[in-house]
Amino acid sequence: MMIYLNNTPLDEVLGGFLKELGDYRFNSIETISVIDGLDRVLAENIFAKRSVPHYHSSAMDGYQVRAEDTKTANIDNPIFLSMEKIKYCDTGEPIEPQFDSVIKIEDVHKRDNGIEIIGGATKWQNIRPIGEDITAHDLLFTTGRKLQPMDIAALIASGIYQIKVFKKPKVAIIPTGDEIIPWNKEPMIGEIPDSNSQLFANMVKKWGGEPTVYPITPDNFDLLEKVVKNAWEENDLILVNAGSSAGSEDYTSKVINHLGKVYYHGVAIKPGKPAIFGKIGKKPVIGVPGYPVSAFVVMEELVKKVFLYLKGEKVPERKKVEGKLTKPVNSDLKFQEYVRVKVGKIGKEYVITPLARGAALMSTVTQGDGFLIIPQNSEGYRAGEMVQVELFTEKDFDNTFVSIGSHDLALDILATHLAPKFNLSSAHVGSLGGIMAVKKGETHFAGIHLLDPQTGQYNISYVKKYLKGTGAVLIHLAKRTQGLMVAKGNPLNIKSIKDLKGRTIANRQKGAGTRVLLDYLMEKENIKPEEVEGYTREFFTHLAVAQEVKSGRADAAMGIYAATKGMDLHFVPLYQESYDLIVSPEFYYSPNFKSILEVLSSEKFRREVEELGGYNLDKSGEIIFVEGEKN
């Protein structure tokens, strides 16, 4: 059991640590060329050295004239001006001293040796005077301004070529652990590529810092102390990745305490609880947990706020949306929890679908849209409750299709055909979960493949039973082959469901069509769940159970042929099933669904899916059943 030094609430850690840092700031200054100033923060007030424009100039193409010479011109009394009294000019040309007005070229009639005008000009008409935009000695920008592209253009135009800016804070990133290897080396069993250092480095760059990734340090106190000492001398902030738990080989807190002082070890957040906050001298040293999502949460919720505070910048607020929670989310009272979620928009309302909560599951961030933050001392939220989500990604939810139901590789290919015009947001909850999502109005459509043991028919009886009165439309996507996935070469000679007795399997979750099929076939063979090891171990996709077989943790798993092929396993075909889409009537009759139908019926889509193996898409896109109609 891991023991943390404390379990301090996040706000207390952040406020207390900033107080301990005292007057320490990232305030070193350097002088750079203005053309290198994009996103740099000014360390001085800047005043214009020259006016913009710095001469009287024409605002458009036309003729320079004296306003006095034109004052009597009108449509009944055209005036001819000879070449001696005018001068042609293009936009931006200087105005000669003898002239005080410009007549647009479209308002004159050219004549031999001059022009004819039918309207008088006023003084300074169509002329940009000196300093119209910026006057010499005007205050342009104050200290702390983060320079944008137009700022740089204005500085150059007003005669500023060198600027004083705050140096980019230097941040040391120290990866640790005997199991960690360089990011570009192919890992062996027990080795982990160093992806976290690149996560940290890119986040620091986005915040305006200058990261340095140090060589990987093994789990050794003396070696880590030496690296931290060097990093402290060379940088403004030190991040030590991993080694922040209380295990026997987690040395980060010991090193910080030896060289300086640890103020907080253990934050009441989940994931991310073993984070460490200390300082050596005046410089902050932060221990970031090793699990990817824990690391991301600590970087985003704590390190970012410390960094921007020391840089003198405000933390930008995340965009927030409020929507209906599709599944209950329970939480530990001891922690403030950051649950990754998918966000969809059905009609005018947002729907929030929680994702898996493991601290190692970086896909929950890459595939998720935001955080549902459950406060400390809260037990969580009920399904159907309105909750607020803080988005960590920008997405056009109006052009995002929501699919909650059974997983199939064909949906991934569908997503590639819909992009970039439309996004497809998928959550894998099984066929029955998908039907319930359609019933509750929480999804645009759901993939389902549910066998009716009484009729041997797929899907229709379930739509009739659960979606009565909804008008839902059942669309065929594919026929696909289900069977047993076993190790390459089938060393255990598994040839049928009967051979699962006494073996270890990886199973799909309750409500998944594959689980329903397995139960049906086991019942036919009089095999009880307790006679199959691993029956209660649940996974949410075909690829996930295939990976269990590939790794040797399972002898077999029920799944589709395409997943077997992708994992280079042996396949024992057992059943051909119908994988269909159940579509809400509102979405089916909307213009956007036509885009999906066009893809489903396209030859390219059908060919790509069938090349996966075990699929037949001859009737893809055809209507199978419309609830409420005589079919």
SEVEXLO-502387 format. One record per residue (C-alpha): y, z, x; residue number from 0. Coordinates in nm, 3 decimals. Layout:
REM residues N
         Y         Z         X   gumar
         Y         Z         X     NUM
...
***
This chain:
REM residues 631
         Y         Z         X   gumar
     0.000     0.000     0.000       0
     0.344    -0.099     0.134       1
     0.609     0.172     0.145       2
     0.980     0.093     0.152       3
     1.240     0.332     0.282       4
     1.423     0.322    -0.049       5
     1.461     0.128    -0.374       6
     1.837     0.102    -0.399       7
     2.001    -0.101    -0.679       8
     2.144    -0.435    -0.566       9
     2.510    -0.357    -0.644      10
     2.485    -0.030    -0.453      11
     2.335    -0.207    -0.150      12
     2.599    -0.479    -0.152      13
     2.897    -0.249    -0.206      14
     2.772     0.011     0.040      15
     2.691    -0.241     0.312      16
     3.028    -0.414     0.289      17
     3.191    -0.073     0.321      18
     2.984     0.003     0.631      19
     3.102    -0.326     0.788      20
     3.456    -0.189     0.777      21
     3.721    -0.426     0.912      22
     3.470    -0.668     1.065      23
     3.549    -1.026     0.962      24
     3.473    -1.382     1.068      25
     3.825    -1.444     1.198      26
     3.800    -1.636     1.526      27
     4.040    -1.931     1.532      28
     4.025    -2.276     1.690      29
     4.250    -2.583     1.694      30
     4.097    -2.910     1.579      31
     4.203    -3.263     1.493      32
     4.313    -3.296     1.132      33
     4.058    -3.573     1.078      34
     3.781    -3.319     1.143      35
     3.922    -3.074     0.888      36
     3.712    -3.149     0.579      37
     3.587    -2.821     0.423      38
     3.739    -2.619     0.707      39
     3.948    -2.312     0.622      40
     4.307    -2.301     0.745      41
     4.405    -2.015     0.972      42
     4.778    -2.088     0.945      43
     5.046    -2.179     0.694      44
     5.136    -2.546     0.730      45
     5.480    -2.700     0.673      46
     5.550    -3.073     0.660      47
     5.698    -3.225     0.977      48
     5.828    -3.536     0.801      49
     5.907    -3.653     0.451      50
     5.674    -3.872     0.247      51
     5.784    -4.143     0.223      52
     6.004    -4.118     0.530      53
     6.215    -4.420     0.430      54
     6.341    -4.569     0.103      55
     6.069    -4.811    -0.006      56
     5.998    -5.054    -0.284      57
     5.769    -4.919    -0.555      58
     5.648    -5.269    -0.645      59
     5.667    -5.639    -0.567      60
     6.005    -5.788    -0.661      61
     6.360    -5.854    -0.543      62
     6.604    -5.611    -0.383      63
     6.946    -5.632    -0.545      64
     7.273    -5.443    -0.588      65
     7.274    -5.287    -0.934      66
     7.650    -5.364    -0.960      67
     7.574    -5.741    -0.940      68
     7.336    -5.727    -1.241      69
     7.511    -5.502    -1.492      70
     7.630    -5.777    -1.729      71
     7.293    -5.956    -1.753      72
     7.121    -5.973    -2.092      73
     6.913    -6.220    -2.289      74
     7.224    -6.394    -2.423      75
     7.398    -6.385    -2.086      76
     7.151    -6.463    -1.803      77
     7.289    -6.411    -1.453      78
     7.209    -6.624    -1.151      79
     7.187    -6.443    -0.816      80
     7.195    -6.650    -0.501      81
     6.971    -6.588    -0.200      82
     7.259    -6.414    -0.024      83
     7.257    -6.142    -0.293      84
     6.883    -6.077    -0.307      85
     6.582    -6.014    -0.082      86
     6.217    -6.053    -0.180      87
     5.998    -5.746    -0.103      88
     5.637    -5.638    -0.138      89
     5.532    -5.292    -0.251      90
     5.606    -5.036     0.022      91
     5.861    -5.246     0.215      92
     6.179    -5.072     0.335      93
     6.494    -5.110     0.125      94
     6.776    -5.266     0.326      95
     7.103    -5.067     0.332      96
     7.304    -5.316     0.124      97
     7.066    -5.293    -0.173      98
     7.008    -5.008    -0.419      99
     6.764    -5.146    -0.676     100
     6.446    -5.354    -0.716     101
     6.377    -5.592    -1.005     102
     6.009    -5.651    -1.076     103
     5.891    -5.999    -0.992     104
     5.768    -6.055    -1.349     105
     6.124    -5.990    -1.481     106
     6.289    -6.277    -1.291     107
     6.293    -6.653    -1.323     108
     6.295    -6.838    -0.994     109
     6.558    -7.105    -0.954     110
     6.659    -7.326    -0.663     111
     6.837    -7.110    -0.405     112
     6.809    -6.792    -0.613     113
     6.683    -6.614    -0.925     114
     6.790    -6.577    -1.285     115
     6.770    -6.240    -1.461     116
     6.816    -6.145    -1.828     117
     6.851    -5.769    -1.785     118
     7.065    -5.540    -1.575     119
     6.920    -5.309    -1.313     120
     7.005    -4.943    -1.264     121
     7.060    -4.776    -0.927     122
     6.735    -4.672    -0.750     123
     6.528    -4.854    -1.008     124
     6.172    -4.916    -0.874     125
     6.257    -4.751    -0.542     126
     6.069    -4.459    -0.386     127
     6.336    -4.247    -0.219     128
     6.283    -4.054     0.105     129
     6.089    -3.733     0.028     130
     5.991    -3.837    -0.325     131
     5.642    -3.693    -0.264     132
     5.687    -3.444     0.021     133
     6.008    -3.330     0.189     134
     6.016    -3.237     0.556     135
     5.972    -2.859     0.600     136
     5.800    -2.821     0.260     137
     5.518    -2.564     0.257     138
     5.202    -2.772     0.223     139
     4.919    -2.520     0.243     140
     4.872    -2.151     0.308     141
     4.617    -1.967     0.520     142
     4.274    -1.963     0.359     143
     4.291    -2.310     0.208     144
     3.960    -2.498     0.228     145
     4.063    -2.853     0.303     146
     3.965    -3.135     0.070     147
     3.988    -3.513     0.133     148
     4.334    -3.550    -0.025     149
     4.460    -3.248     0.170     150
     4.378    -3.425     0.496     151
     4.554    -3.741     0.379     152
     4.865    -3.536     0.289     153
     4.863    -3.362     0.630     154
     4.846    -3.693     0.816     155
     5.117    -3.849     0.598     156
     5.349    -3.555     0.666     157
     5.303    -3.570     1.042     158
     5.036    -3.301     1.102     159
     4.771    -3.407     1.355     160
     4.636    -3.075     1.486     161
     4.549    -2.774     1.271     162
     4.436    -2.417     1.331     163
     4.125    -2.325     1.137     164
     3.883    -2.038     1.131     165
     3.581    -2.110     1.344     166
     3.261    -2.170     1.154     167
     3.078    -1.837     1.165     168
     2.777    -1.857     1.394     169
     2.458    -1.739     1.228     170
     2.139    -1.664     1.419     171
     1.813    -1.734     1.238     172
     1.515    -1.564     1.401     173
     1.172    -1.655     1.258     174
     0.900    -1.401     1.333     175
     0.525    -1.369     1.291     176
     0.204    -1.453     1.477     177
     0.104    -1.687     1.194     178
     0.428    -1.892     1.200     179
     0.427    -2.232     1.373     180
     0.701    -2.497     1.423     181
     0.797    -2.678     1.104     182
     0.672    -3.018     1.223     183
     0.328    -2.907     1.347     184
     0.022    -2.963     1.125     185
    -0.108    -2.614     1.034     186
    -0.461    -2.489     1.088     187
    -0.623    -2.229     0.861     188
    -0.417    -1.909     0.883     189
    -0.104    -2.085     1.016     190
     0.221    -2.129     0.822     191
     0.487    -2.391     0.909     192
     0.832    -2.242     0.955     193
     1.002    -2.378     0.642     194
     1.213    -2.068     0.580     195
     1.432    -2.125     0.886     196
     1.534    -2.465     0.750     197
     1.601    -2.309     0.410     198
     1.832    -2.052     0.573     199
     2.000    -2.307     0.802     200
     2.083    -2.544     0.518     201
     2.212    -2.265     0.297     202
     2.435    -2.143     0.582     203
     2.567    -2.497     0.633     204
     2.654    -2.520     0.263     205
     2.846    -2.194     0.291     206
     3.045    -2.326     0.587     207
     2.857    -2.163     0.872     208
     2.701    -2.289     1.194     209
     2.333    -2.191     1.208     210
     2.116    -2.164     1.518     211
     1.740    -2.142     1.470     212
     1.582    -1.945     1.754     213
     1.224    -1.999     1.876     214
     0.954    -1.827     1.674     215
     0.905    -1.469     1.791     216
     0.554    -1.317     1.776     217
     0.490    -0.977     1.616     218
     0.589    -0.776     1.921     219
     0.858    -0.508     1.934     220
     0.979    -0.578     2.289     221
     0.994    -0.955     2.241     222
     1.180    -0.923     1.910     223
     1.427    -0.674     2.059     224
     1.506    -0.914     2.343     225
     1.567    -1.207     2.105     226
     1.784    -0.997     1.872     227
     1.993    -0.876     2.171     228
     2.055    -1.235     2.282     229
     2.136    -1.347     1.928     230
     2.377    -1.056     1.885     231
     2.574    -1.165     2.192     232
     2.594    -1.527     2.077     233
     2.650    -1.504     1.699     234
     2.855    -1.342     1.425     235
     2.564    -1.265     1.189     236
     2.192    -1.226     1.261     237
     1.915    -1.307     1.013     238
     1.562    -1.198     1.101     239
     1.301    -1.363     0.883     240
     0.984    -1.171     0.790     241
     0.881    -0.841     0.946     242
     1.082    -0.655     0.681     243
     0.797    -0.480     0.500     244
     0.658    -0.145     0.608     245
     0.337    -0.278     0.762     246
     0.221    -0.182     1.109     247
     0.342    -0.511     1.260     248
     0.672    -0.535     1.072     249
     0.916    -0.455     1.350     250
     1.253    -0.571     1.215     251
     1.379    -0.233     1.092     252
     1.254    -0.060     1.406     253
     1.439    -0.305     1.632     254
     1.763    -0.280     1.432     255
     1.745     0.099     1.436     256
     1.679     0.099     1.810     257
     1.976    -0.129     1.885     258
     2.201    -0.012     1.601     259
     2.149     0.135     1.257     260
     1.964     0.042     0.938     261
     2.162     0.137     0.627     262
     1.934     0.000     0.356     263
     1.566    -0.090     0.364     264
     1.436    -0.179     0.019     265
     1.643    -0.328    -0.262     266
     1.557    -0.281    -0.629     267
     1.510    -0.653    -0.692     268
     1.201    -0.862    -0.753     269
     1.126    -1.076    -0.565     270
     1.305    -0.968    -0.247     271
     1.257    -0.591    -0.248     272
     1.177    -0.539     0.127     273
     1.515    -0.671     0.252     274
     1.687    -0.480     0.536     275
     2.062    -0.434     0.592     276
     2.191    -0.291     0.916     277
     2.434    -0.356     1.198     278
     2.442    -0.358     1.575     279
     2.785    -0.272     1.704     280
     3.008    -0.420     1.435     281
     2.790    -0.721     1.359     282
     2.564    -0.735     1.052     283
     2.190    -0.783     1.100     284
     1.986    -0.862     0.789     285
     1.609    -0.869     0.756     286
     1.502    -1.132     0.503     287
     1.152    -1.120     0.349     288
     0.901    -1.388     0.445     289
     0.780    -1.508     0.106     290
     0.986    -1.822     0.021     291
     1.114    -1.715    -0.321     292
     1.186    -1.361    -0.200     293
     1.379    -1.517     0.087     294
     1.572    -1.748    -0.147     295
     1.669    -1.466    -0.382     296
     1.786    -1.240    -0.097     297
     1.982    -1.524     0.063     298
     2.142    -1.629    -0.265     299
     2.210    -1.287    -0.415     300
     2.294    -1.080    -0.107     301
     2.334    -1.269     0.221     302
     2.560    -1.532     0.062     303
     2.789    -1.262    -0.079     304
     2.808    -1.080     0.255     305
     2.877    -1.406     0.439     306
     3.155    -1.525     0.205     307
     3.314    -1.178     0.197     308
     3.337    -1.174     0.576     309
     3.472    -1.529     0.561     310
     3.741    -1.427     0.312     311
     3.614    -1.646     0.029     312
     3.518    -1.574    -0.329     313
     3.161    -1.624    -0.442     314
     3.153    -1.914    -0.689     315
     3.007    -1.823    -1.025     316
     2.696    -2.003    -1.141     317
     2.711    -2.199    -1.465     318
     2.541    -2.011    -1.747     319
     2.364    -2.126    -2.062     320
     2.221    -1.929    -2.352     321
     1.899    -2.032    -2.518     322
     1.583    -1.925    -2.699     323
     1.300    -1.785    -2.489     324
     0.971    -1.965    -2.555     325
     0.740    -1.694    -2.418     326
     0.768    -1.316    -2.379     327
     0.870    -1.188    -2.036     328
     0.774    -0.834    -1.943     329
     0.932    -0.661    -1.647     330
     0.894    -0.355    -1.425     331
     1.155    -0.090    -1.501     332
     1.204    -0.023    -1.128     333
     1.352    -0.361    -1.038     334
     1.613    -0.617    -1.136     335
     1.394    -0.923    -1.170     336
     1.482    -1.288    -1.108     337
     1.252    -1.498    -1.328     338
     1.262    -1.870    -1.258     339
     1.283    -2.078    -1.574     340
     1.299    -2.431    -1.702     341
     1.583    -2.516    -1.938     342
     1.568    -2.782    -2.205     343
     1.795    -2.889    -2.485     344
     1.647    -2.960    -2.829     345
     1.920    -3.089    -3.056     346
     2.217    -2.864    -2.988     347
     2.015    -2.559    -2.875     348
     1.878    -2.467    -2.534     349
     1.519    -2.354    -2.491     350
     1.415    -2.138    -2.196     351
     1.060    -2.154    -2.060     352
     0.957    -1.898    -1.794     353
     0.766    -2.021    -1.489     354
     0.510    -1.842    -1.274     355
     0.653    -1.537    -1.101     356
     0.483    -1.524    -0.760     357
     0.716    -1.457    -0.465     358
     0.541    -1.730    -0.264     359
     0.579    -2.006    -0.526     360
     0.867    -2.217    -0.396     361
     0.784    -2.484    -0.659     362
     0.926    -2.245    -0.921     363
     1.265    -2.300    -0.758     364
     1.232    -2.673    -0.686     365
     1.100    -2.741    -1.037     366
     1.303    -2.471    -1.209     367
     1.658    -2.484    -1.339     368
     1.783    -2.128    -1.307     369
     1.731    -1.753    -1.307     370
     1.666    -1.537    -1.609     371
     1.785    -1.206    -1.466     372
     1.617    -0.902    -1.620     373
     1.822    -0.588    -1.548     374
     1.670    -0.284    -1.386     375
     1.539    -0.035    -1.644     376
     1.469    -0.318    -1.892     377
     1.117    -0.392    -2.014     378
     1.198    -0.761    -2.056     379
     1.250    -0.997    -2.349     380
     1.050    -1.105    -2.653     381
     0.956    -1.463    -2.737     382
     1.226    -1.616    -2.958     383
     1.497    -1.384    -2.822     384
     1.827    -1.540    -2.712     385
     1.875    -1.497    -2.339     386
     2.128    -1.605    -2.078     387
     2.026    -1.812    -1.775     388
     2.221    -1.861    -1.452     389
     2.163    -2.218    -1.337     390
     2.093    -2.288    -0.972     391
     2.075    -2.664    -1.018     392
     2.296    -2.924    -1.181     393
     2.119    -3.125    -1.449     394
     2.219    -3.345    -1.742     395
     2.031    -3.160    -2.016     396
     2.144    -3.411    -2.279     397
     1.935    -3.673    -2.101     398
     1.639    -3.448    -2.024     399
     1.319    -3.479    -2.226     400
     1.126    -3.155    -2.271     401
     0.745    -3.163    -2.257     402
     0.565    -2.834    -2.314     403
     0.188    -2.860    -2.345     404
    -0.117    -2.977    -2.156     405
    -0.077    -3.112    -1.806     406
    -0.178    -3.464    -1.710     407
    -0.101    -3.674    -1.404     408
     0.013    -3.953    -1.636     409
     0.315    -3.740    -1.731     410
     0.420    -3.730    -1.365     411
     0.406    -4.111    -1.354     412
     0.595    -4.125    -1.684     413
     0.870    -3.916    -1.523     414
     0.905    -4.163    -1.234     415
     0.947    -4.452    -1.481     416
     1.210    -4.268    -1.687     417
     1.419    -4.173    -1.381     418
     1.703    -4.192    -1.299     419
     1.836    -4.252    -1.652     420
     1.632    -3.968    -1.799     421
     1.474    -3.649    -1.662     422
     1.138    -3.517    -1.779     423
     1.110    -3.138    -1.773     424
     0.746    -3.029    -1.806     425
     0.596    -2.685    -1.858     426
     0.219    -2.648    -1.854     427
     0.105    -2.407    -2.125     428
    -0.206    -2.583    -2.254     429
    -0.267    -2.793    -2.565     430
    -0.249    -2.512    -2.819     431
     0.065    -2.378    -2.653     432
     0.213    -2.727    -2.683     433
     0.134    -2.750    -3.054     434
     0.303    -2.414    -3.111     435
     0.605    -2.532    -2.913     436
     0.636    -2.838    -3.140     437
     0.600    -2.617    -3.446     438
     0.876    -2.381    -3.326     439
     1.110    -2.666    -3.230     440
     1.096    -2.574    -2.862     441
     0.994    -2.913    -2.720     442
     1.045    -3.284    -2.778     443
     0.675    -3.355    -2.738     444
     0.353    -3.201    -2.612     445
     0.050    -3.343    -2.438     446
    -0.272    -3.235    -2.613     447
    -0.646    -3.301    -2.585     448
    -0.829    -3.071    -2.824     449
    -1.184    -3.142    -2.930     450
    -1.290    -3.047    -3.282     451
    -1.652    -2.929    -3.233     452
    -1.729    -2.993    -3.600     453
    -1.625    -3.358    -3.612     454
    -1.629    -3.458    -3.246     455
    -1.277    -3.593    -3.305     456
    -0.979    -3.522    -3.083     457
    -0.644    -3.371    -3.184     458
    -0.601    -3.484    -3.547     459
    -0.760    -3.178    -3.710     460
    -0.540    -2.948    -3.500     461
    -0.225    -3.132    -3.606     462
    -0.331    -3.102    -3.970     463
    -0.408    -2.732    -3.932     464
    -0.110    -2.611    -3.730     465
     0.167    -2.862    -3.803     466
     0.137    -2.901    -4.177     467
     0.467    -2.997    -4.333     468
     0.637    -3.085    -4.004     469
     0.605    -3.465    -4.012     470
     0.490    -3.462    -3.649     471
     0.372    -3.793    -3.503     472
     0.058    -3.824    -3.286     473
     0.089    -4.098    -3.021     474
    -0.203    -4.209    -2.805     475
    -0.149    -4.199    -2.432     476
    -0.489    -4.245    -2.268     477
    -0.863    -4.211    -2.279     478
    -0.970    -4.011    -1.978     479
    -1.295    -3.886    -1.829     480
    -1.360    -3.513    -1.805     481
    -1.634    -3.370    -1.591     482
    -1.728    -3.125    -1.320     483
    -1.543    -3.131    -0.990     484
    -1.767    -3.015    -0.706     485
    -1.761    -3.023    -0.326     486
    -1.787    -3.361    -0.156     487
    -2.151    -3.472    -0.137     488
    -2.242    -3.221    -0.412     489
    -2.429    -2.987    -0.174     490
    -2.523    -2.748    -0.457     491
    -2.670    -3.036    -0.660     492
    -2.463    -2.953    -0.971     493
    -2.538    -3.226    -1.226     494
    -2.465    -3.073    -1.565     495
    -2.314    -2.776    -1.746     496
    -2.651    -2.600    -1.725     497
    -2.614    -2.583    -1.347     498
    -2.306    -2.358    -1.376     499
    -2.522    -2.058    -1.455     500
    -2.490    -1.817    -1.163     501
    -2.224    -2.030    -0.995     502
    -1.853    -1.960    -0.938     503
    -1.600    -2.171    -1.125     504
    -1.222    -2.206    -1.147     505
    -1.123    -2.214    -1.514     506
    -0.823    -2.339    -1.710     507
    -0.610    -2.104    -1.918     508
    -0.689    -2.011    -2.279     509
    -0.561    -2.276    -2.517     510
    -0.600    -2.559    -2.265     511
    -0.796    -2.856    -2.396     512
    -1.013    -2.853    -2.086     513
    -1.100    -2.487    -2.155     514
    -1.189    -2.576    -2.518     515
    -1.417    -2.856    -2.397     516
    -1.587    -2.631    -2.140     517
    -1.648    -2.362    -2.403     518
    -1.794    -2.623    -2.639     519
    -2.031    -2.761    -2.374     520
    -2.135    -2.412    -2.258     521
    -2.208    -2.305    -2.613     522
    -2.426    -2.613    -2.664     523
    -2.628    -2.506    -2.360     524
    -2.635    -2.138    -2.469     525
    -2.448    -2.026    -2.157     526
    -2.242    -1.710    -2.197     527
    -1.910    -1.665    -2.012     528
    -2.037    -1.356    -1.831     529
    -2.315    -1.571    -1.680     530
    -2.057    -1.780    -1.491     531
    -1.866    -1.614    -1.208     532
    -1.491    -1.681    -1.217     533
    -1.481    -1.773    -1.587     534
    -1.182    -1.542    -1.639     535
    -0.985    -1.676    -1.337     536
    -0.728    -1.902    -1.499     537
    -0.522    -2.191    -1.358     538
    -0.264    -2.410    -1.527     539
    -0.332    -2.763    -1.395     540
    -0.619    -2.993    -1.303     541
    -0.497    -3.009    -0.946     542
    -0.490    -2.630    -0.920     543
    -0.858    -2.593    -1.015     544
    -0.947    -2.889    -0.792     545
    -0.780    -2.709    -0.502     546
    -0.998    -2.404    -0.567     547
    -1.308    -2.621    -0.530     548
    -1.163    -2.795    -0.224     549
    -1.096    -2.460    -0.055     550
    -1.448    -2.335    -0.126     551
    -1.331    -2.049    -0.348     552
    -1.509    -2.213    -0.643     553
    -1.835    -2.408    -0.667     554
    -1.714    -2.619    -0.959     555
    -1.434    -2.670    -1.209     556
    -1.395    -2.871    -1.526     557
    -1.127    -3.138    -1.488     558
    -1.036    -3.504    -1.491     559
    -1.166    -3.766    -1.250     560
    -0.817    -3.846    -1.115     561
    -0.778    -3.490    -0.980     562
    -1.121    -3.516    -0.816     563
    -1.026    -3.843    -0.652     564
    -0.696    -3.703    -0.527     565
    -0.874    -3.406    -0.363     566
    -1.162    -3.615    -0.224     567
    -1.426    -3.420    -0.421     568
    -1.746    -3.524    -0.596     569
    -1.728    -3.586    -0.971     570
    -1.995    -3.536    -1.236     571
    -1.877    -3.722    -1.551     572
    -1.951    -3.542    -1.878     573
    -1.715    -3.647    -2.156     574
    -1.452    -3.906    -2.248     575
    -1.160    -3.755    -2.433     576
    -0.834    -3.864    -2.591     577
    -0.513    -3.737    -2.434     578
    -0.230    -3.781    -2.684     579
     0.132    -3.686    -2.735     580
     0.237    -3.488    -3.039     581
     0.604    -3.572    -3.103     582
     0.855    -3.390    -3.321     583
     0.981    -3.622    -3.598     584
     1.345    -3.574    -3.494     585
     1.268    -3.695    -3.144     586
     1.027    -3.970    -3.251     587
     1.293    -4.135    -3.470     588
     1.569    -4.093    -3.211     589
     1.689    -4.383    -2.992     590
     1.578    -4.196    -2.678     591
     1.211    -4.199    -2.772     592
     1.217    -4.577    -2.760     593
     1.256    -4.543    -2.384     594
     0.928    -4.351    -2.368     595
     0.748    -4.601    -2.591     596
     0.869    -4.887    -2.372     597
     0.719    -4.715    -2.067     598
     0.389    -4.632    -2.242     599
     0.340    -4.994    -2.345     600
     0.448    -5.146    -2.012     601
     0.187    -5.313    -1.796     602
     0.322    -5.150    -1.480     603
     0.286    -4.795    -1.617     604
    -0.064    -4.861    -1.749     605
    -0.173    -5.008    -1.417     606
    -0.037    -4.716    -1.214     607
    -0.214    -4.458    -1.431     608
    -0.545    -4.647    -1.440     609
    -0.538    -4.678    -1.061     610
    -0.570    -4.298    -1.048     611
    -0.923    -4.343    -1.178     612
    -1.093    -4.226    -1.497     613
    -0.825    -4.357    -1.735     614
    -0.811    -4.626    -2.003     615
    -0.466    -4.707    -2.145     616
    -0.548    -5.010    -2.361     617
    -0.397    -4.841    -2.667     618
    -0.124    -4.639    -2.499     619
     0.180    -4.597    -2.724     620
    -0.004    -4.658    -3.053     621
     0.043    -4.423    -3.348     622
    -0.277    -4.233    -3.430     623
    -0.161    -4.002    -3.705     624
     0.158    -3.905    -3.888     625
     0.146    -3.558    -4.044     626
     0.227    -3.570    -4.414     627
     0.150    -3.940    -4.458     628
    -0.167    -4.096    -4.590     629
    -0.338    -4.212    -4.273     630
***
